Amino acid sequence: MTWVTVVDGVEDQLDAGGDAEFFENPVEIFLDGVLVEAFEQVKTDVKLVLAGASSYCDEYSQQLRSHASESIRILDWVSGEILDELLTNAMIFVLPSDLEGLSLALLDAMGAGLCVLTSDVPENVEVVDGAGFTFKRGNSADLADRLRFLIATLLCEERLA
């Protein structure tokens, strides 16, 4: 399982050993192959920080790391206080899986009061009905549209607060 955080305003604190206390306006996302493709379609100053990438040199991790850029940062596995900080400060949690049972990660995100965005697999739809957003599973264009809308809406709400 891979955690992803979209972060607004993060300097290179992570390279300097910084942690989640430096994050402003993160969006917590659970990674699947469609996420990077969707995020690359979103034009925003928000940065995508992938936390939880495998430290092993498997094909998936290599492919994922090939997308690292100024806009997409990739971290190894996080846990404990850093994971708690990511979840606590997140703006959005996205679960773009194609096949899912009842996701404990989704329940944790909802329990933390996060805006959640999930693929439209029946188990996810049932959990977020009336309390979250869905996109067409496997459809990066639909995920990108939802990310654009939610990021813009939540940043606007924050500015008005």
N, C-alpha and C positions, 0 to 999 in steps of 0.2 A: 504494500500500500504506500502511496506517495502523497505527501501533502504539498500543497502549493499555496503561496501567498502572493497576491498582487499588492504591491506597496507603492504608495504615493510619497515622494519626498525623501526616499532613503539615499543617503550618500554611500560611499564605499565602506560603511561601518562593518559589514560582514567580513570583508577582506582583512580588516584590522582587528578581528576577533570580537566585534560588537555582537549584540544579541537583540532580541525583540524590543527592548526598551527604546531603541532608536526608531522603531517603525511608526509611521503616521499613516492612518487610513488603509490598513492592509485589507486585502480580500482573500479569504481562506478558500482554497479550492482543492478538491481531491482529484488527482491526476489520472488521466487516461489518454490515449493517443490523440484524441480529437482536441484536447485543450490547447496545446501549443499552436496547432493550426488555427484554431479559433482566435486565440489571443493575438496572433500575428496579423489578423484581419482588423483588429480593434485599434483605431488611431487614438492614442491617449498618452498623457504624460505619466500615467500610472505605470509602475514597473511590476513585472512578474518575477517573483522569487519562488523557485521550486525548492522546497525543503523536504528531504526524504528520499532523494535519488539514491539508488543502490551504489555502494562503494565498490561493488564487484564490476568487472569489465565485461558484463554480458552485453549482447547486441542491443537490447532495449535501452540500457543506460548510456551506451555509446551514442545511439541515435538521439536520445534525449539531450545529452550534453552537446551535441552538434548544433543545437539551437541557442546556446548561451550567447548573450550579447549584452549591450548596455541596457536593453529593455527587459531581458530575460536572464535572471541570475539563478544558478542552480547550487543548492546546498546538499550536503549529505544528510543522513537521517537525524532528526531532532527529537528530543523527548524531554520529559520533566518540565522544568521551569520555562524553557524556551518554547516548547510546544504549548504549554498553558498560556504563555504570553501571546503567541500567535493566535490562538483560539479566542482569547479574551479581547484582543484588539482588532479582530477581523471585521471586515465590512460585509463580505459575502463568502459563503461556503458553497462550492460547486462539486457535485458528484456526477461526472459524465459517464458512468459505467454503462455497458451494453447489457450486462447480466448482473442482477443484484438480488440478494435476499434482503432481510431487514438489516440495514446498515447501522451499526453502532456509531460510526463516525458521524453519520447524518443526524442521529438522535442527539449525540453530544453537541453538535453545532447548533441544533435547534434549542437544546437546553441552555446553551450559552446566549441565546437571544439573537443569533445571527440571521441575516437574510440568507435563505438557502435557494440554490438553483440546482435542479437535478435533471438527469435524463428522464424521459417519460416511460421508463419501465414500470409495470404495474405496482410493484412494491414501493417504489419511490413516490409515485403519484398518490397512492393511498396515504402515505405518511405525511406528505406536504400539502394535501388537499386543504385549500383555504389558508395555509400558513406559509406558503413558499411559491416558487416559480419552477416551471419545467421547460425543457426544450426537446426537440426531436432527437432521440438517441442516435448517436453516430453522425449527426449533421453539424459540422463545424460552422457552417454559415448561420444556422439558427442559434447555436451557442454564442457565436460572435454578436449577433443582434441582441440577444438577451444580456450579454455582458455589457455592451455599449449602453443599453437602456439603464441597467441597474447601477453601473458605475456613475453615469451622469446624474441619475436621480439621487443617489445617496450622497454624492459630492455636493450637489445643489442643496439638499436638505441640511448638510453639515454647515455650509456657508451661511444659510439662513438662520441657523440656530444661534 
